């Protein structure tokens, strides 16, 4: 695998991209995917309008990014109607990445359903529509790429039979999520309902919208704290109880863990924007990997980690499903990074960051 610094994909030169037209807008630019997407777009020659509720924080996250002369930062809040008008103005495309990452709510947290509806789900849906309304008012936005999550999907629908292949059609039923309240259920409902509302709005208003469904995303990062999805992948090492249970629930739902490298994820966002034929939903998982393989790679990269018997017990399944990105690949996208790259990059940066500790006698083998 070559260096990530020179591998942002794409067939056009920076000069050609500058001549395409206006800038592109990225919401949630202080977050994990949003910040790396801004980096990717700038390295490809695009002019970028980035939004954040806290522009100072976003500038800090993006401080190491090159080509900042083509980056403009806008304060915007999904809760404020019209808040994204200035950022979307003149843009030819918008990437809606911003979202809450409340993954930890469990059925035992005793949260009132009405509270969830009125304080989380309805504001999230209104916020998404606010962003899309700004795209319409701009009059220049040709494509919206909506960042979705594999938390909205399952290999075992209400029939109880696990599907051999999981594709974009394998959505979790909203009613079932309300009834069963799985780990992270509020986040699941938020992603399901906001994506459905976005597609309905886009159809009614004639706005071209596509959705990219992300699995557990890991690799390198720009944020000052370790992204939640990387902490999730490393939870067998750290033993974080809530994230470990969530990681086990992902494995239970698919019989394996779908993964993608952050650079592949950002390349896929840009690919969908650049591909006129793109429509509907696209899964973006490099593959789904058995926990035994992930554990071996974690141990090889981080010697202090010794996979315990508990791991085999908590991640045991009788069958697994293949999470398929065939639709994205058939459109012409190519993944560049495999599970080895995903884990090596994640562990190496988390050691440098200090999130993972090494004794003097240990050394990171990544």
Secondary structure as the mmCIF struct_conf table of DSSP 4:
data_model
#
loop_
_struct_conf.conf_type_id
_struct_conf.id
_struct_conf.beg_label_comp_id
_struct_conf.beg_label_asym_id
_struct_conf.beg_label_seq_id
_struct_conf.end_label_comp_id
_struct_conf.end_label_asym_id
_struct_conf.end_label_seq_id
HELX_RH_3T_P HELX_RH_3T_P1 UNK A 4 UNK A 6
BEND BEND1 UNK A 11 UNK A 12
HELX_RH_AL_P HELX_RH_AL_P1 UNK A 14 UNK A 18
TURN_TY1_P TURN_TY1_P1 UNK A 19 UNK A 19
BEND BEND2 UNK A 20 UNK A 20
BEND BEND3 UNK A 22 UNK A 22
STRN STRN1 UNK A 24 UNK A 26
BEND BEND4 UNK A 27 UNK A 27
TURN_TY1_P TURN_TY1_P2 UNK A 29 UNK A 30
BEND BEND5 UNK A 31 UNK A 31
HELX_RH_AL_P HELX_RH_AL_P2 UNK A 32 UNK A 43
TURN_TY1_P TURN_TY1_P3 UNK A 44 UNK A 45
STRN STRN2 UNK A 48 UNK A 52
BEND BEND6 UNK A 53 UNK A 53
HELX_RH_AL_P HELX_RH_AL_P3 UNK A 55 UNK A 61
TURN_TY1_P TURN_TY1_P4 UNK A 62 UNK A 64
BEND BEND7 UNK A 66 UNK A 66
HELX_RH_3T_P HELX_RH_3T_P2 UNK A 68 UNK A 70
STRN STRN3 UNK A 71 UNK A 75
TURN_TY1_P TURN_TY1_P5 UNK A 78 UNK A 79
BEND BEND8 UNK A 80 UNK A 80
TURN_TY1_P TURN_TY1_P6 UNK A 81 UNK A 84
HELX_RH_AL_P HELX_RH_AL_P4 UNK A 85 UNK A 88
TURN_TY1_P TURN_TY1_P7 UNK A 89 UNK A 90
BEND BEND9 UNK A 92 UNK A 92
STRN STRN4 UNK A 93 UNK A 96
HELX_RH_3T_P HELX_RH_3T_P3 UNK A 107 UNK A 109
HELX_RH_AL_P HELX_RH_AL_P5 UNK A 113 UNK A 116
HELX_RH_PI_P HELX_RH_PI_P1 UNK A 117 UNK A 121
HELX_RH_AL_P HELX_RH_AL_P6 UNK A 122 UNK A 138
BEND BEND10 UNK A 139 UNK A 139
STRN STRN5 UNK A 143 UNK A 149
HELX_RH_3T_P HELX_RH_3T_P4 UNK A 150 UNK A 152
STRN STRN6 UNK A 153 UNK A 153
BEND BEND11 UNK A 155 UNK A 155
STRN STRN7 UNK A 156 UNK A 156
TURN_TY1_P TURN_TY1_P8 UNK A 158 UNK A 159
HELX_LH_PP_P HELX_LH_PP_P1 UNK A 161 UNK A 161
STRN STRN8 UNK A 162 UNK A 162
HELX_LH_PP_P HELX_LH_PP_P2 UNK A 163 UNK A 163
BEND BEND12 UNK A 164 UNK A 164
STRN STRN9 UNK A 165 UNK A 166
TURN_TY1_P TURN_TY1_P9 UNK A 168 UNK A 169
STRN STRN10 UNK A 171 UNK A 171
HELX_LH_PP_P HELX_LH_PP_P3 UNK A 172 UNK A 173
HELX_RH_AL_P HELX_RH_AL_P7 UNK A 174 UNK A 180
TURN_TY1_P TURN_TY1_P10 UNK A 183 UNK A 184
HELX_RH_AL_P HELX_RH_AL_P8 UNK A 185 UNK A 205
TURN_TY1_P TURN_TY1_P11 UNK A 206 UNK A 206
STRN STRN11 UNK A 209 UNK A 214
STRN STRN12 UNK A 216 UNK A 218
BEND BEND13 UNK A 219 UNK A 219
BEND BEND14 UNK A 223 UNK A 225
HELX_RH_AL_P HELX_RH_AL_P9 UNK A 228 UNK A 233
TURN_TY1_P TURN_TY1_P12 UNK A 234 UNK A 234
HELX_RH_AL_P HELX_RH_AL_P10 UNK A 235 UNK A 238
HELX_RH_AL_P HELX_RH_AL_P11 UNK A 241 UNK A 254
BEND BEND15 UNK A 255 UNK A 256
STRN STRN13 UNK A 257 UNK A 261
HELX_RH_AL_P HELX_RH_AL_P12 UNK A 262 UNK A 274
TURN_TY1_P TURN_TY1_P13 UNK A 276 UNK A 277
STRN STRN14 UNK A 280 UNK A 284
BEND BEND16 UNK A 286 UNK A 286
STRN STRN15 UNK A 287 UNK A 289
HELX_RH_AL_P HELX_RH_AL_P13 UNK A 291 UNK A 301
BEND BEND17 UNK A 302 UNK A 302
TURN_TY1_P TURN_TY1_P14 UNK A 303 UNK A 304
HELX_RH_AL_P HELX_RH_AL_P14 UNK A 309 UNK A 314
TURN_TY1_P TURN_TY1_P15 UNK A 315 UNK A 315
BEND BEND18 UNK A 318 UNK A 318
STRN STRN16 UNK A 322 UNK A 323
HELX_RH_AL_P HELX_RH_AL_P15 UNK A 326 UNK A 330
TURN_TY1_P TURN_TY1_P16 UNK A 331 UNK A 332
HELX_RH_AL_P HELX_RH_AL_P16 UNK A 339 UNK A 353
TURN_TY1_P TURN_TY1_P17 UNK A 354 UNK A 354
BEND BEND19 UNK A 355 UNK A 356
TURN_TY1_P TURN_TY1_P18 UNK A 360 UNK A 361
#
